[in-house]
Amino acid sequence: MPSVNDYYSAVQLRADQWSALRESAISIKREGNARRVARLQKRIEELFESLALIEPFWAFPGMAAFDHMRRQFEHGNLDDLSFAVSRVTRALTTGAYRRRHIPLERDSIDQDEHEDEALLSPEARALTKPYFEVLIVDSVNEHQERWLKNNVTRMRRPEDPFIYEAVVVPSLEDALLAVLINHNIQAIVVRPGLVLKSRADQATLNRYLNRARGQEEIEALQPE
């Protein structure tokens, strides 16, 4: 079975990539040299490609927001991109996404940003509600996935002793990978019609599944 280090290596890789994306997004909008701009564009494209492999397994910022940031880059909206990526990176670093909604639009006002978790006293931090993510395994389209997540959000109540968000993946292999790399996942819901195989990058998938020694067991499974 994977060790605790396996979780944190994935977390650290993700944090490093978001930090690199933030630095590149800030640099490219200030850069005047065409050659350096081209290098930064290539770097940002590579970072988006790399992050696209693992972002589906995390609730924040979510694939809709991630894809929107990618389109901002493709359309040359560099100020909006820089703002959104900086806000995501800060929220991941401080853990603020665990406590509240993080607006990513440049014209939004984040009243609570100065109260980010990393700046709170140990006593104040101890009073914050625990956060976890619910993994839903179901092969659905984009509209259905949004409906599922909205339903989970509507179920939350102010009196709940914790805060939770949903992550939706389409297959058993995706679910295994999500559990291996996302330590926030504390509950799993498997809906009818389970699909075994993932459409994700197979090299990445196999590396984690082999580490968990689960590939042979998956191959032996037969749909009922």
N, C-alpha and C positions, 0 to 999 in steps of 0.2 A: 504493500500500500504506500501511497505517497506520504512524505513527511510534511511537517509544518513548513519546512523550508520551500517546498514546492508551491504552497499557497503564496508565500511572500515573494518568491521570485517572480511570479506572474503579476502580483500587485506592484512590485517595484518596476518591472518592465513597463507596465502600463503608465505608471506615474512619470517615469523618465520620458516616455514617448509624448505624453501630453505636455510636459515641460519643454521638450525640444520643439514641439509644434507651436507653443506659445512664443518662444524665442524667435523662431523663424517667421511667424506671422507678424511680430512686432518689427523685425529687421527688414522684411521685404517692403513694407509700406514706407520706410525711411530711406531705402537704398536708391541711389541714383545711377549706379554703374550697371550697365545692361548685362554684362557677363555675370556679375554677382547676383543680379536679380534672377537670371536663368538658373543659377545654381540653387538659389533659395526656392524657386518654383519646383525644381526637381526634388529637393529635400522635403518640401511640404507634401508633394504627391506621394512620395515614398512613405511618409509618416501616416498619411490618411489610409494608404493601402494596408499598412501594418496594423493600424488600430482597427480597421474594418474587420479583421479576423477575430478580435476578442471583444469588441464593444457590444455585440449582441448578447453577451452573457452577463451584462451588468445593467442595473436599472437606471443609473445616472451616468451620463446625461440622457441616455436613451437613443435608439437608432434614428428616430425622426429628427431629433436635434442634431445628431451627428451628421446625417445626410444633408441637413440644411446648411451646416457649416461648410460641408464639402462643396455644395453648390455656390455658397458665397465666394469661396476661393476660385472656383471655375469661372464665375461671372465677374471676377475682379473687384468684389466688394471687400476690400482688404481692411478697412476700418471696422466694419461689422464683424469680420472674421476675427480680427485681433481682439476685439472686445469680448466676443463669445468664448473664444478659446481661453483667454485670460480668466474669465469668470469660472469656467469649468475647472481649470487647473487649480485655482484658488480653493474652490469648493471641495475638490478631491483631497487637497493637501490639508485643509483645516477640518474636514468632515462635516462642513455646514450642510451638505445635501442630506445628511442623516436627520436633520432637525426641521427643515423647512424647504419650501419651493425656491429654486434658484432661477431667477429670470435671466435670460441670455440676450434679450433685445437691447440695443444700444440706448434706446430712449426710455428704458425701464429704470425705476429707482428701487434699489435694494436697501430698504430701511434697516435691515438687520445685519448688513455686511460687517459693521464694526463690532458686532457681537459674535463673530465667528468662533467656533468651538475651541480653536487653538489659543484664543485670547482669553477664554473664560478661566476663572479660578477653579481649582480642583473641587471646591464645594459646589459651585454653580454647575460644573460639568456633571457631578454626581446626581444632580437633580433632573438632568435631561432624560427623556424617555429612551429606552433601548430601541435600536433600529435593526431590522432584518429584512431580507428579501425572500419572496415566495416564488419558487420556480414552477411555472406551469408548462407541462409538456403536452403540446397539441399542434398538429400540422394545420395551421390556419393561414389565411391571406392577411395582408396588411390591415384591411378594414376590420376583420374579425379580431386581430391581435389588439388593435386600438380599443375595440369594444370590451375585450377581456380586461385590459388594464384599467379602463375607466370604471368597470364594475368593481374591481378591487378597491379603487380609490373611493368610490361611493360607499363602500362597506365600512370605511373608517369612521370612528366617532371621537369627539374631543375627549371623552372619558376613557378611551382605550389606554392601557398602561404601556403601550409601545407604538412605534411608527413602523409601517411596512410598505414596501413597493413590490410590484410584480415584474418578473422576467419571464418572457415567453420564448420557448425554443421548440423546434418542430419534430425532434427525434430523440430516441434513447441515447445515441452517441453524443448529440449536442448536450443532453442533460448531464451525462457523465463528465463532459468537458467543463460545463458550467460549474458543477460542484467541485471539480478539481481546482479551478482557478479563482472562483469567487467565494471568499470566506464569509460574505454577508448572507449567503443562502442558508436558511434555517428550516425551511419547510418546502415540500414538493407536492404538487397536485398533478396527477397523470389522468388526462381525459381520455375517453374512448377512442379507439382507432390509432393506437400507438404505432408510430413509424420507427423502424430500427435504425436505418442508415441516415447519416448526415450528408448535407450538400456542402459542408464546410471544406476548407482546404485540408486534404487528406494527410499531407505531411505533418501539419501541426496537430491534427486530430490523433494520428497514430502515435506520435511522440508521447502525448499525454496518456492515451489509453494503454500503451505498452508499459508505461511507468506504473500504471495502476493494475497491470496484468489482467486487463478486462477484454482484450480484443478476441481471444479464443472463445471466451464465454459468449460474447456478442455474436460471433459467427455461428455458434451452435444453436442460437435461439431461432425458433420458428414461429411465425405469426399464428395465432389461434383462429 
